[in-house]
Amino acid sequence: MTAPWVPRDAGGAEARVLLLCFAHAGGGTTGFRPWREPLGPEVAVWPVLLPGRESRLREPAHRRMATLVPELVDALAPALDRPYALFGHSTGAVVAYEAARALVARGVDPPVRLFASGRRAPHLPARHGPRHDLPEAAFLTALAGLGGTAPELLAEPGLARLFVPALRADFELNETYVPLPGPALTCPVSAMTGDADPEAHVDELAAWRDVTRGAFSLRTFAGDHFYLRGAPPALMRAVREDLLGRSAQQCADGARNRVPTS
């Protein structure tokens, strides 16, 4: 089954769509838990937990996409017996992309949509040099600049020793990544980014249109690289609309805004 890759409390037995969510470098499942209420019950949010974090902290984190993806697909494929989509943010965007391609190659039906968030398209070169092999102090400074790590963790050496190995591994995974062999996707792709994201320019997100023969859309939201933190209403509306259609989103909005009568 999907454990330990998907939390046991993921639920969603009655959902119309499973949404597999892949976090940024070093991220786990907690960032996607606030999404469950605004997207449910039609969409079941399944945060994917990679080795090296949270309950899998003692497992070595993957440093190469070619070793991660087969293990990931082995775990997920048996559970994908209904429509599913993938949402990946930052490093998670290319993990989701390669997982989508590998699942199709395995014989699983194509996803109904891929959401690529906060990262340049897979075939574009990086705009800066690698950071995964920086000295400790410089690496922590780089993390602080991204804004996704709590300052108290960066300031406490004991805590840093726990999470830095997985972060370095994820940075290496991202910085050494080149697209794996295989055909283009056929599903729609939705590219998303924050309008003040220093890590991903809009034109770099627009290049995700080249990875699919399906439809493509690009949206920007207010915020920086971590614009998706929490469950921003505009983002939740966009995800629901892309997965369920505009009419479904309008019904959901109406139900939330309806004034109870006695």
Order of alpha helices (4+ residues) and beta strands (2+ residues): beta-alpha-beta-alpha-beta-alpha-beta-alpha-alpha-alpha-beta-alpha-beta-alpha-alpha
